[in-house]
Amino acid sequence: MKIVVCVKQVPDIQSERSIADGRMVRGQDDVLNELDENALEAAVTLAEDLGGTVTALTMGPEGAGDALRRALQMGADDAVHVCDDRLAGADAVVTARVLGAAVRRIAGDGPVDLVVTGMATMDGLTSMVPTALATVLGLPAVTLAAEVECDGSTVRITRTIGEATEVYSAPLPALLSVTDQANEPRIPNFRTMMAAKKKPIATWDLGDLGLDDVTPAVAVVRAAPRPPRPAGTIITDTGDGGRRLAAYLLENRLV
Amino acid sequence: MIVQTLVILPGVLTTSHFEVLTAARSLGTVAVVSLGEPDVEVLARFGVDRVHVPDFDGHPLDPAVVADAAAGVIRESRPDAVLLASTFAGKAIAARLAVLFDGGAIVDVTGLRVDGARVIASKSVLAGTWETECEVTRGLPVFAVKPTSFEPVEAPGGAVAVVRVAAELSDAARAVTLEARVPRPESGRPALNEARVVVAGGRGLDGDFSLVEQLADALGGAVGATRVATDEGWIDHSAQIGQTGVTIAPKLYIGAGVSGAVHHTGGMRAAEVIVAINTDSEAPIFELADFGVVGDAAEVLAQAIEALRER
C-alpha cells in the first residue's frame, strides 16, 4: 500500500501573525500545521498495520522543508517538496492542482492507494484543499474522519461533524481527511529522529510537474488588523457577581 | 451590475439559509438548487424566481454528489456567482465547484458587495484578528456565507418556477457509500452556528454543564464548549467552538470557566458582546470580554439564572 500525506508549514497560531501585500507573512515562527500531525499519524498507522510506504508531500517556500523533516521523524519513509517562487500567494485551487500533479508524479513509481490530509491548515483555515485535491485527482473523498478503518481495498470512516454520526466507505484509491479527534499523534523519539536524517527529500519545481500557469483565482483586495476590542468592565465576585451579570444583560437588552 | 446568483440550499430551510438568500438578493437575481423538495412559498417570500430540483435517485448527499448535481445546473443556467452556507459540507462543495469551473471559492464570507463588474467579499482571518476583502478574478466565483453574518430580510417576488433535473454524478461521487447514519438527538435549542446567543463552558466547569444549559435555555440560546470540555466527554464533540469546531458570531457569547486559548477564541471573537466568568483574573478571555466576572463559574451562573428568573 502506497500512501501520500499532504502537510504544510504554517505560522504558529500562538505567534503574532500578519498579512503584507495580500499574503500571510511566513518564515518567522513557522511550524508543521498541527492538524497535519493527525494525518501523518493515520497514514503511518495504516502503513504499519497493512504494510506499505508513506510519502510526505508539501508545497511551500524553502523553510517548508522543516514540515517534511518533522513528518519523516513521525514515520514517513520519504518526502517531496514542491518549491517554486511562482507559487507564493497560491489559493486553494492552485494548491490542489500542484499537489495533484505531484501525486501523479509520485504515482509514476507505483500506484498511490490513499492520499491523506488533515481537516484544515491553521493559516487559511478554509478546509478546501482536501476536497479540491480529490476533485483534481478524480478520486472519491471520505473527509473529516473521526475514526478510520482500512483493509487495503476499502477505506471506511466515521464522521461526527454535522447533524448526525455517519459511516462512509469508498474503494481505494481514495482521498481521506482526518480531524483532530481521529488519533493521538506520536511524538518523535531520539531513534526516529536519527533515522529521519537518512530519509530522502526530493525537491521539485513547477517544470518538474509540467505546470506553467499557476495564477490564483482569489485575490486579496484589502487586509487590515481588526481594531482591538475596547476594554470591558471586569468585576470580582464578592457574593453578588451573578446578580451583577444578570443586571448587565438586562441593562444592555441582551435578554 | 446585476449579478445572477445561484444558491445551493437543502429542502428544509433554517435561518442561515435565509441569510444566504438575503445576501444573494443584495447582488442581483436569485435562483436556487434545492437538495430536497423545495418549499416554494418560502422561497417566493425571499425573492427567488426559479428553483432547480435535482433527482438524486436516492444517493446520499455527500458534498461531491451535491457539487456534481449543482455543476449540471450551473452549466445549464450559467450564473455569475454561486452562494451557499459556510459549513463543513458547504466548504467542501465550494472547493469542488471551484476546481470543476476553474474559478475560485471564498469561504466564511461575512459581507458581499458589487463594485462595478466585481463582487467583493469580506471575511475575517487569522483567528478573527484581521479583516480582509477578497475577490475571485477568473472563472466561476463561489461564496460560502458564514451563518449569522447577514440579517435575513424577506422580499416577496413573483411566482417561483420549478425545474426538475436529473443529477449527473461522476464516478468519484458515486463511489462513496453511506453505510450508517445516526442523527444527533434533538436538543430543542437553536443550532450552535445559527444561534443569536451562545453560552459556552470550559475546564472551569469541572464536568458539570447543567448550569450552562439552564442559562442557555433562559436566554433561548445554544450551548457551546471548549476543546477540553468535549475531549473530557463532558458534552458532545459537536458543541466544540473553535478553529477545528464551529465558528460562531452571535449577538451574545457567555463563556463560563473558559480561559480563552487561541483555539477557542478564533472561533468566537466575532461575537458582538462577550461575557466571561473565570476564577483566574489573568485569563486571556478577559482581554476580549465586554463584561467579566472573576469568580467561580458555578456560583456566578446559579445566581445569574436565579436573578433572571426573578425579573
Interface residues (C-beta under 8 A of the other chain):
Chain A: I13 Q14 R17 S18 I19 M24 L35 D91 A92 V93 A96 R97 M119 A120 M122 G124 L125 T126 S127 M128 V129 P130 T131 A132 A134 T135 V136 G138 L139 P140 A141 V142 T143 L144 A146 R156 T160 I161 G162 E163 A164 T165 E166 V167 Y168 S169 A170 P171 A174 T179 D180 Q181 T215 P216 A217 V218 A219 V220 V221 R222 A223 A224 P225 R226 R229 G232 T233 I234 I235 T236 D237 D240 G241 G242 R243 R244 L245 A246 A247 Y248 L249 L250 N252 L254 V255
Chain B: D62 P63 A64 A67 T87 F88 A89 K91 A92 I93 A94 A95 R96 A98 V99 L100 D102 G103 G104 A105 I106 V107 D108 I120 S124 V125 L126 A127 G128 T129 W130 E131 T132 E133 C134 E135 V136 T137 R138 G139 S170 D171 A172 A173 A175 V176 T177 L178 E179 A180 R181 V182 P183 R184 V197 L219 H237 S238 Q243 T244 K251 L252 V262 H263 G266 V273 I274 V275 I277 S281 F286 E287 L288 A289 D290 F291 G292 V293 V294 G295 D296 E299 V300 L301 A302 Q303 A304 I305 E306 A307 L308 R311
